[in-house]
Amino acid sequence: MEQEKTEITICLGSSCFSRGNKNTLRIIDEFLKENQLKDRVHFRGNHCFGRCEAGPVLKINDRLLERVDGKAAVQALREHFEME
């Protein structure tokens, strides 16, 4: 039985993008590669979550993270995948 993939969606709307999600996207991609998680996730961009005032925004499954940077994204992924 195939394991359900984790949905990771990063906002690439102009507000979140200008506040650092371009760098966060790169950091997440590197984290997924380094930890051999690419086949366990569906990682994609979205144009807007409608939470511009709280950006940058990242969503992991149903968990919406606001004011996220690369460090916060990695921490959230470590928690999600139950890593030390």
C-alpha positions as CSV (number, residue, x, y, z in Angstrom):
1,M,0.0,0.0,0.0
2,E,1.4,3.4,-1.0
3,Q,1.9,5.9,1.7
4,E,0.0,9.2,1.3
5,K,2.2,12.0,0.4
6,T,2.7,15.1,2.5
7,E,1.4,18.3,0.8
8,I,3.8,21.2,1.1
9,T,2.6,24.4,-0.5
10,I,4.6,27.6,-0.5
11,C,3.0,31.0,-1.4
12,L,4.7,32.6,-4.4
13,G,2.4,35.6,-4.5
14,S,4.3,38.9,-4.9
15,S,4.0,39.8,-1.2
16,C,5.3,36.5,0.2
17,F,7.9,36.2,-2.6
18,S,9.3,39.7,-1.8
19,R,9.4,38.9,1.9
20,G,11.7,35.9,1.4
21,N,9.7,32.9,0.1
22,K,12.1,32.6,-2.8
23,N,14.9,31.7,-0.4
24,T,12.6,29.6,1.7
25,L,11.6,27.6,-1.4
26,R,15.3,26.8,-2.0
27,I,15.9,25.9,1.6
28,I,12.9,23.5,1.7
29,D,14.0,21.9,-1.6
30,E,17.5,21.3,-0.2
31,F,16.1,19.9,3.0
32,L,13.9,17.4,1.2
33,K,16.9,16.3,-1.0
34,E,19.3,16.0,1.9
35,N,16.9,13.9,3.9
36,Q,15.7,11.7,1.0
37,L,12.1,13.0,1.4
38,K,11.4,14.1,-2.2
39,D,9.4,10.9,-2.9
40,R,7.3,11.4,0.2
41,V,6.0,14.9,-0.5
42,H,4.2,16.9,-3.1
43,F,5.9,20.2,-3.0
44,R,4.4,23.0,-5.1
45,G,3.9,26.8,-5.2
46,N,0.6,28.6,-4.9
47,H,-0.1,32.2,-6.0
48,C,-1.9,33.4,-2.9
49,F,-3.4,32.2,0.3
50,G,-5.1,35.5,1.0
51,R,-3.0,36.0,4.1
52,C,-0.6,38.6,2.7
53,E,-0.4,40.6,5.9
54,A,0.9,37.5,7.7
55,G,3.3,36.4,5.0
56,P,5.5,34.7,4.1
57,V,3.1,31.8,4.2
58,L,3.7,28.0,4.0
59,K,1.3,25.2,4.3
60,I,2.2,21.6,5.4
61,N,-0.9,19.4,4.9
62,D,-3.6,21.3,6.8
63,R,-1.1,23.3,9.0
64,L,-0.8,27.0,7.9
65,L,2.4,28.7,8.9
66,E,2.7,32.5,8.9
67,R,5.7,34.8,8.9
68,V,7.8,31.8,8.0
69,D,11.5,31.9,7.0
70,G,13.8,29.2,6.0
71,K,14.7,28.3,9.6
72,A,11.0,28.1,10.7
73,A,10.2,26.0,7.6
74,V,13.0,23.5,8.4
75,Q,11.8,23.2,12.0
76,A,8.2,22.6,10.9
77,L,9.3,19.9,8.5
78,R,11.5,18.3,11.2
79,E,8.5,18.2,13.5
80,H,6.2,16.9,10.7
81,F,8.5,14.1,9.8
82,E,9.4,13.4,13.5
83,M,13.1,14.1,13.1
84,E,15.5,15.1,15.8
